[in-house]
Amino acid sequence: MGKSLKKFLKIFVPIAFGLFLVWYSYNSTTPEERKQIIHYISNASPIWVTISVIIGILSHISRAIRWKYLLEPMGYRPKTINTIFIVLISYFANLGIPRSGEILRATALTTYEKVPFEKGFGTIVTERVIDLLMLLIIILITLVLQTDFILGFLEERGVNIIGAIGILLVGIVGLFLGSYIIRKSRSPFALKLKGFLNGLQDGVLSVFKMKNKWSFILHTLFIWAAYFGMFWVIKYTVEETIPLSLGELLVAFVAGAFAMSTTNGGIGLYPIAVSAALGIYGISSISGDAFGWIMWIAQTLMVVVFGTISFLVLPLLNRNR
């Protein structure tokens, strides 16, 4: 397969998949259900939606400040306003082409702050490693808070709990065994994978070597608290979701987080994933779909509007560079 075709498929497939899911979601509901969902969306409280958007903006600002802490040990101190605009532009770019935002982010940093591309990109990879670790922690917290319900739900579906635990243990043992084999192997694939894993480890450990490590950690906690906060307040826009507890919303939040990484900005899949997760707790598909679409539309519009503004303003602020 040629490189051009690979690039085309990487761009086209996620977009096509997302559009297919939008079509599927539309056709899986009756005209009356669609009417009710649209009613929920059009009548969503602008106050709660605005609060969600503000929290989202604060998370992006915090991410831009946190990024500076990774750059400072290498001797680079970019302007905070530049890093904020660059972060917003990167999220905007990711809506069109998956992962293009990371490349654009490192390129813009090189253009406006003279940070070498490879160094800037390295800090972005480190960020992604930290964020992956945070997502895993949130998943563990969710499992702890919802253990009884999840076990009960699996039993109702006829899933053998002992067998599931056994499979999990086998998977953990297999993971350690595979890691051991990879570290001992000298095959090209194993060496490449080993280098990748070592890079991830170095990225995580580098946080504890930086001068502002506690500020970095606090910003990381704030970013993920804000992610959940913007999700939490949206529950007040749909009457049926208002009583949902912290643990119940965490399940839907995790489902939405995985959906966001599957298609461009979660298009199509995000509302489906969130609605399915809420359905576990008895929330109707109409209310679940409405919740998912309100959340997705609010955050996507935020990224589009502020990303476009940043794209236009950043060159103007740095016209002498």
VOPAGU-2260 file (C-alpha; in pm, 1 decimal, decimal comma):
REM VOPAGU-2260
SITE   aa  ch    i         X         Y         Z
SITE  MET   A    0       0,0       0,0       0,0
SITE  GLY   A    1     143,0     336,3    -106,6
SITE  LYS   A    2     216,7     612,4     141,9
SITE  SER   A    3     -36,2     846,2     -21,2
SITE  LEU   A    4    -312,1     586,4      10,6
SITE  LYS   A    5    -221,0     522,9     375,1
SITE  LYS   A    6    -238,1     894,6     453,1
SITE  PHE   A    7    -570,5     922,8     273,0
SITE  LEU   A    8    -718,1     629,2     464,1
SITE  LYS   A    9    -595,8     764,3     799,6
SITE  ILE   A   10    -784,8    1086,8     729,6
SITE  PHE   A   11   -1087,7     948,1     546,5
SITE  VAL   A   12   -1172,1     635,3     751,0
SITE  PRO   A   13   -1226,3     806,9    1092,2
SITE  ILE   A   14   -1435,7    1082,5     930,0
SITE  ALA   A   15   -1639,1     832,6     727,3
SITE  PHE   A   16   -1689,1     615,0    1036,1
SITE  GLY   A   17   -1806,7     914,5    1237,7
SITE  LEU   A   18   -2051,8    1023,4     967,3
SITE  PHE   A   19   -2181,7     666,5     941,3
SITE  LEU   A   20   -2246,7     665,6    1316,7
SITE  VAL   A   21   -2434,8     994,1    1288,9
SITE  TRP   A   22   -2649,9     837,0    1017,5
SITE  TYR   A   23   -2691,9     518,7    1222,3
SITE  SER   A   24   -2790,0     715,2    1532,4
SITE  TYR   A   25   -3043,5     913,6    1330,8
SITE  ASN   A   26   -3201,6     609,8    1165,9
SITE  SER   A   27   -3214,7     403,1    1486,3
SITE  THR   A   28   -3465,3     646,4    1637,5
SITE  THR   A   29   -3826,6     706,0    1545,8
SITE  PRO   A   30   -3947,4    1048,1    1422,5
SITE  GLU   A   31   -4110,7    1104,8    1761,7
SITE  GLU   A   32   -3789,4    1016,2    1949,4
SITE  ARG   A   33   -3586,3    1246,4    1725,7
SITE  LYS   A   34   -3834,7    1522,8    1793,3
SITE  GLN   A   35   -3792,4    1475,4    2169,6
SITE  ILE   A   36   -3411,5    1466,7    2145,0
SITE  ILE   A   37   -3407,7    1787,4    1938,6
SITE  HIS   A   38   -3643,9    1942,4    2194,3
SITE  TYR   A   39   -3399,3    1860,1    2476,7
SITE  ILE   A   40   -3104,3    1999,5    2279,7
SITE  SER   A   41   -3277,8    2321,1    2170,3
SITE  ASN   A   42   -3409,9    2383,4    2521,4
SITE  ALA   A   43   -3089,0    2300,5    2708,2
SITE  SER   A   44   -3019,0    2557,6    2978,6
SITE  PRO   A   45   -2773,8    2811,3    2830,8
SITE  ILE   A   46   -2641,7    2877,9    3182,1
SITE  TRP   A   47   -2522,2    2519,8    3236,1
SITE  VAL   A   48   -2391,9    2491,6    2880,8
SITE  THR   A   49   -2198,7    2817,5    2924,4
SITE  ILE   A   50   -2051,9    2694,7    3254,6
SITE  SER   A   51   -1942,4    2374,4    3080,0
SITE  VAL   A   52   -1774,5    2573,5    2802,5
SITE  ILE   A   53   -1597,7    2802,0    3053,3
SITE  ILE   A   54   -1465,0    2499,5    3241,6
SITE  GLY   A   55   -1345,1    2358,1    2908,7
SITE  ILE   A   56   -1158,9    2680,2    2825,2
SITE  LEU   A   57    -994,9    2679,2    3170,2
SITE  SER   A   58    -875,2    2322,1    3111,4
SITE  HIS   A   59    -708,5    2428,2    2783,9
SITE  ILE   A   60    -544,0    2728,8    2951,0
SITE  SER   A   61    -417,4    2501,3    3228,1
SITE  ARG   A   62    -281,6    2259,7    2966,9
SITE  ALA   A   63     -96,0    2543,8    2795,4
SITE  ILE   A   64      62,0    2653,6    3125,2
SITE  ARG   A   65     151,6    2294,3    3214,1
SITE  TRP   A   66     321,3    2257,8    2875,7
SITE  LYS   A   67     557,9    2541,5    2966,4
SITE  TYR   A   68     680,8    2344,7    3268,6
SITE  LEU   A   69     799,1    2069,3    3033,0
SITE  LEU   A   70     979,5    2316,7    2809,6
SITE  GLU   A   71    1156,4    2517,5    3082,7
SITE  PRO   A   72    1412,9    2245,8    3180,3
SITE  MET   A   73    1537,2    2258,0    2818,5
SITE  GLY   A   74    1590,9    2634,5    2843,4
SITE  TYR   A   75    1279,5    2748,9    2657,3
SITE  ARG   A   76    1027,6    2992,8    2807,3
SITE  PRO   A   77     754,4    3058,9    2551,4
SITE  LYS   A   78     491,3    3326,1    2605,9
SITE  THR   A   79     187,9    3193,1    2788,3
SITE  ILE   A   80     -51,7    3358,3    2541,4
SITE  ASN   A   81     127,5    3183,8    2253,8
SITE  THR   A   82     103,9    2840,2    2414,3
SITE  ILE   A   83    -267,7    2896,7    2486,0
SITE  PHE   A   84    -342,0    2985,4    2124,1
SITE  ILE   A   85    -128,4    2697,2    1996,2
SITE  VAL   A   86    -310,7    2445,8    2218,1
SITE  LEU   A   87    -651,3    2572,9    2099,6
SITE  ILE   A   88    -538,1    2552,2    1736,5
SITE  SER   A   89    -421,2    2192,8    1787,2
SITE  TYR   A   90    -761,3    2082,3    1917,7
SITE  PHE   A   91    -927,1    2256,3    1622,7
SITE  ALA   A   92    -695,8    2076,9    1377,7
SITE  ASN   A   93    -771,2    1737,6    1533,0
SITE  LEU   A   94   -1137,5    1777,7    1436,7
SITE  GLY   A   95   -1035,5    1758,4    1071,4
SITE  ILE   A   96    -736,1    1524,3    1065,1
SITE  PRO   A   97    -671,6    1283,8    1356,3
SITE  ARG   A   98    -351,4    1360,0    1549,7
SITE  SER   A   99    -260,9    1643,5    1311,5
SITE  GLY   A  100    -294,9    1880,6    1607,7
SITE  GLU   A  101      15,1    1737,4    1775,1
SITE  ILE   A  102     225,0    1797,4    1462,0
SITE  LEU   A  103      80,2    2146,1    1413,6
SITE  ARG   A  104     137,9    2224,1    1780,5
SITE  ALA   A  105     508,5    2138,4    1763,7
SITE  THR   A  106     543,0    2319,7    1429,5
SITE  ALA   A  107     378,0    2638,2    1560,4
SITE  LEU   A  108     602,8    2631,5    1866,0
SITE  THR   A  109     903,3    2612,7    1633,7
SITE  THR   A  110     770,5    2898,2    1421,3
SITE  TYR   A  111     681,6    3143,4    1697,8
SITE  GLU   A  112     910,8    3043,3    1986,6
SITE  LYS   A  113    1212,5    2892,2    1802,0
SITE  VAL   A  114    1183,0    2561,4    1992,8
SITE  PRO   A  115    1326,9    2275,9    1780,5
SITE  PHE   A  116    1048,6    2057,1    1644,6
SITE  GLU   A  117    1177,1    1730,8    1792,2
SITE  LYS   A  118    1203,8    1882,2    2141,3
SITE  GLY   A  119     860,5    2036,9    2127,5
SITE  PHE   A  120     708,8    1716,1    1996,4
SITE  GLY   A  121     885,5    1519,2    2269,3
SITE  THR   A  122     712,3    1725,2    2537,6
SITE  ILE   A  123     376,3    1662,8    2368,2
SITE  VAL   A  124     440,6    1287,0    2374,7
SITE  THR   A  125     523,8    1315,7    2745,0
SITE  GLU   A  126     193,1    1497,7    2799,6
SITE  ARG   A  127       4,5    1218,1    2625,4
SITE  VAL   A  128     172,8     958,0    2845,2
SITE  ILE   A  129      70,7    1149,0    3160,3
SITE  ASP   A  130    -285,5    1187,9    3031,1
SITE  LEU   A  131    -304,7     815,0    2955,2
SITE  LEU   A  132    -191,8     744,2    3310,1
SITE  MET   A  133    -460,1     980,4    3444,8
SITE  LEU   A  134    -728,6     807,8    3237,0
SITE  LEU   A  135    -621,6     470,9    3377,4
SITE  ILE   A  136    -643,8     611,7    3731,3
SITE  ILE   A  137    -995,7     742,5    3659,4
SITE  ILE   A  138   -1096,6     401,1    3523,1
SITE  LEU   A  139    -969,8     237,2    3843,5
SITE  ILE   A  140   -1159,4     489,9    4058,1
SITE  THR   A  141   -1473,0     421,6    3853,3
SITE  LEU   A  142   -1435,7      46,2    3900,3
SITE  VAL   A  143   -1392,9      88,8    4276,7
SITE  LEU   A  144   -1695,4     318,9    4310,2
SITE  GLN   A  145   -1916,4     100,6    4090,6
SITE  THR   A  146   -1785,8    -247,2    4179,0
SITE  ASP   A  147   -2113,8    -376,6    4323,3
SITE  PHE   A  148   -2322,0    -241,7    4038,1
SITE  ILE   A  149   -2083,1    -366,6    3768,2
SITE  LEU   A  150   -2072,8    -715,4    3921,9
SITE  GLY   A  151   -2451,1    -718,7    3950,2
SITE  PHE   A  152   -2487,9    -598,3    3591,8
SITE  LEU   A  153   -2254,6    -872,1    3465,0
SITE  GLU   A  154   -2441,9   -1138,9    3663,1
SITE  GLU   A  155   -2772,9   -1023,2    3514,3
SITE  ARG   A  156   -2620,8   -1066,2    3168,4
SITE  GLY   A  157   -2509,4   -1419,9    3253,5
SITE  VAL   A  158   -2137,9   -1338,0    3272,5
SITE  ASN   A  159   -1942,7   -1574,6    3497,3
SITE  ILE   A  160   -1767,5   -1346,1    3749,3
SITE  ILE   A  161   -1508,6   -1604,8    3852,7
SITE  GLY   A  162   -1429,4   -1673,5    3489,6
SITE  ALA   A  163   -1396,8   -1300,7    3417,2
SITE  ILE   A  164   -1159,1   -1256,0    3711,6
SITE  GLY   A  165    -961,7   -1557,1    3590,2
SITE  ILE   A  166    -930,7   -1405,6    3243,0
SITE  LEU   A  167    -819,0   -1076,1    3398,1
SITE  LEU   A  168    -549,2   -1252,5    3603,7
SITE  VAL   A  169    -432,6   -1447,9    3299,5
SITE  GLY   A  170    -414,3   -1119,5    3109,3
SITE  ILE   A  171    -204,8    -956,7    3383,6
SITE  VAL   A  172      32,8   -1254,4    3394,8
SITE  GLY   A  173      52,1   -1250,6    3015,0
SITE  LEU   A  174     134,8    -880,6    3022,8
SITE  PHE   A  175     427,4    -931,7    3262,3
SITE  LEU   A  176     544,8   -1236,6    3068,3
SITE  GLY   A  177     523,6   -1050,5    2737,7
SITE  SER   A  178     714,4    -757,3    2886,7
SITE  TYR   A  179     989,0    -993,4    3007,0
SITE  ILE   A  180    1016,9   -1159,5    2664,8
SITE  ILE   A  181    1031,8    -824,3    2487,2
SITE  ARG   A  182    1309,4    -698,7    2715,6
SITE  LYS   A  183    1515,8   -1013,7    2652,5
SITE  SER   A  184    1448,7   -1035,1    2277,7
SITE  ARG   A  185    1684,3    -888,7    2016,1
SITE  SER   A  186    1442,4    -892,9    1721,6
SITE  PRO   A  187    1393,4    -562,2    1534,5
SITE  PHE   A  188    1027,2    -544,0    1637,9
SITE  ALA   A  189    1107,4    -612,5    2005,3
SITE  LEU   A  190    1386,2    -351,9    2005,6
SITE  LYS   A  191    1152,1     -93,8    1851,9
SITE  LEU   A  192     877,3    -173,0    2103,2
SITE  LYS   A  193    1130,5    -167,6    2387,0
SITE  GLY   A  194    1247,3     177,2    2281,2
SITE  PHE   A  195     886,9     297,5    2274,4
SITE  LEU   A  196     814,9     160,6    2623,1
SITE  ASN   A  197    1137,9     307,8    2760,6
SITE  GLY   A  198    1039,1     641,8    2610,2
SITE  LEU   A  199     703,7     625,4    2787,2
SITE  GLN   A  200     876,1     543,3    3114,3
SITE  ASP   A  201    1124,0     828,8    3072,1
SITE  GLY   A  202     838,0    1064,8    2993,8
SITE  VAL   A  203     657,6     980,0    3317,5
SITE  LEU   A  204     972,1     991,0    3530,9
SITE  SER   A  205    1082,5    1324,3    3380,9
SITE  VAL   A  206     792,0    1491,6    3561,5
SITE  PHE   A  207     953,1    1419,1    3896,9
SITE  LYS   A  208    1285,1    1566,7    3783,1
SITE  MET   A  209    1152,1    1905,6    3674,8
SITE  LYS   A  210    1179,5    2218,6    3887,4
SITE  ASN   A  211     803,7    2285,9    3895,8
SITE  LYS   A  212     690,8    1924,9    3937,3
SITE  TRP   A  213     425,4    2004,0    4197,8
SITE  SER   A  214     278,0    2278,4    3982,3
SITE  PHE   A  215     278,8    2034,9    3690,9
SITE  ILE   A  216     100,3    1770,6    3898,9
SITE  LEU   A  217    -157,1    2021,6    4026,5
SITE  HIS   A  218    -229,9    2139,9    3672,6
SITE  THR   A  219    -267,2    1778,2    3560,8
SITE  LEU   A  220    -518,8    1712,6    3836,7
SITE  PHE   A  221    -702,6    2034,6    3752,2
SITE  ILE   A  222    -718,5    1948,9    3380,6
SITE  TRP   A  223    -884,5    1614,0    3443,9
SITE  ALA   A  224   -1108,4    1752,9    3717,3
SITE  ALA   A  225   -1217,3    2017,5    3463,9
SITE  TYR   A  226   -1280,5    1751,4    3198,3
SITE  PHE   A  227   -1515,4    1575,7    3437,1
SITE  GLY   A  228   -1656,9    1906,4    3563,8
SITE  MET   A  229   -1768,0    2015,7    3216,3
SITE  PHE   A  230   -1931,2    1672,5    3179,6
SITE  TRP   A  231   -2093,0    1689,1    3524,9
SITE  VAL   A  232   -2274,1    2021,5    3475,0
SITE  ILE   A  233   -2435,6    1902,9    3150,6
SITE  LYS   A  234   -2646,3    1659,2    3354,7
SITE  TYR   A  235   -2852,4    1959,1    3466,7
SITE  THR   A  236   -2963,6    2023,2    3108,1
SITE  VAL   A  237   -3165,2    1697,4    3092,0
SITE  GLU   A  238   -3422,9    1635,9    3362,9
SITE  GLU   A  239   -3376,9    1258,3    3376,8
SITE  THR   A  240   -2998,6    1277,6    3429,8
SITE  ILE   A  241   -3005,8    1526,8    3719,2
SITE  PRO   A  242   -3016,4    1256,3    3994,9
SITE  LEU   A  243   -2711,5    1070,1    3858,1
SITE  SER   A  244   -2433,9    1018,1    4113,4
SITE  LEU   A  245   -2059,6    1073,6    4080,1
SITE  GLY   A  246   -1986,9     706,4    4013,7
SITE  GLU   A  247   -2263,5     672,7    3754,9
SITE  LEU   A  248   -2145,3     978,1    3563,0
SITE  LEU   A  249   -1785,3     852,1    3577,0
SITE  VAL   A  250   -1889,7     540,8    3383,1
SITE  ALA   A  251   -2039,6     759,7    3108,6
SITE  PHE   A  252   -1736,7     991,8    3121,3
SITE  VAL   A  253   -1495,5     702,4    3061,1
SITE  ALA   A  254   -1711,7     574,1    2774,5
SITE  GLY   A  255   -1706,1     920,6    2619,7
SITE  ALA   A  256   -1327,1     948,1    2665,4
SITE  PHE   A  257   -1272,3     630,9    2461,8
SITE  ALA   A  258   -1516,3     753,5    2196,4
SITE  MET   A  259   -1324,4    1081,5    2160,8
SITE  SER   A  260   -1007,1     892,3    2067,6
SITE  THR   A  261   -1181,1     669,7    1809,8
SITE  THR   A  262   -1328,2     923,9    1569,1
SITE  ASN   A  263   -1241,3    1286,6    1491,2
SITE  GLY   A  264   -1344,1    1469,8    1806,3
SITE  GLY   A  265   -1585,6    1187,9    1888,4
SITE  ILE   A  266   -1815,8    1271,3    1595,3
SITE  GLY   A  267   -2107,4    1028,9    1586,6
SITE  LEU   A  268   -1963,1     786,1    1838,9
SITE  TYR   A  269   -1951,7    1013,0    2145,4
SITE  PRO   A  270   -2330,4    1051,8    2193,0
SITE  ILE   A  271   -2381,6     679,6    2126,5
SITE  ALA   A  272   -2117,0     574,6    2381,7
SITE  VAL   A  273   -2240,7     815,8    2649,8
SITE  SER   A  274   -2604,9     718,0    2593,2
SITE  ALA   A  275   -2520,1     347,0    2614,0
SITE  ALA   A  276   -2331,4     398,7    2941,4
SITE  LEU   A  277   -2618,1     599,8    3092,2
SITE  GLY   A  278   -2861,3     332,9    2975,5
SITE  ILE   A  279   -2697,3      90,3    3219,2
SITE  TYR   A  280   -2846,7     300,5    3499,4
SITE  GLY   A  281   -3194,2     310,5    3353,2
SITE  ILE   A  282   -3165,6     642,3    3168,8
SITE  SER   A  283   -3384,6     633,2    2857,1
SITE  SER   A  284   -3216,1     637,6    2516,9
SITE  ILE   A  285   -3384,4     971,2    2442,6
SITE  SER   A  286   -3239,2    1141,1    2751,5
SITE  GLY   A  287   -2903,9     964,8    2705,3
SITE  ASP   A  288   -2878,0    1072,6    2341,2
SITE  ALA   A  289   -2977,0    1427,6    2432,4
SITE  PHE   A  290   -2712,0    1440,6    2708,1
SITE  GLY   A  291   -2442,7    1308,9    2471,7
SITE  TRP   A  292   -2531,6    1545,6    2188,7
SITE  ILE   A  293   -2556,2    1852,7    2413,9
SITE  MET   A  294   -2213,3    1777,1    2559,8
SITE  TRP   A  295   -2056,7    1705,8    2219,8
SITE  ILE   A  296   -2209,8    2008,0    2044,5
SITE  ALA   A  297   -2110,6    2247,9    2324,7
SITE  GLN   A  298   -1748,9    2136,2    2338,3
SITE  THR   A  299   -1710,3    2106,3    1961,0
SITE  LEU   A  300   -1845,3    2457,6    1905,8
SITE  MET   A  301   -1606,7    2581,4    2175,7
SITE  VAL   A  302   -1309,3    2424,2    1995,8
SITE  VAL   A  303   -1421,9    2553,6    1655,0
SITE  VAL   A  304   -1487,5    2910,9    1772,3
SITE  PHE   A  305   -1181,0    2957,2    1993,7
SITE  GLY   A  306    -961,6    2751,5    1760,9
SITE  THR   A  307   -1053,9    2976,5    1467,7
SITE  ILE   A  308    -992,2    3290,5    1673,7
SITE  SER   A  309    -653,0    3155,4    1783,5
SITE  PHE   A  310    -563,5    3062,5    1425,6
SITE  LEU   A  311    -626,8    3422,4    1316,7
SITE  VAL   A  312    -484,6    3605,7    1618,7
SITE  LEU   A  313    -162,9    3405,6    1677,2
SITE  PRO   A  314      14,3    3530,8    1357,8
SITE  LEU   A  315     -99,8    3887,4    1429,6
SITE  LEU   A  316      45,8    3881,6    1781,5
SITE  ASN   A  317     374,1    3746,9    1645,4
SITE  ARG   A  318     393,3    3938,5    1317,3
SITE  ASN   A  319     743,0    4060,3    1406,4
SITE  ARG   A  320     862,6    3701,4    1441,7
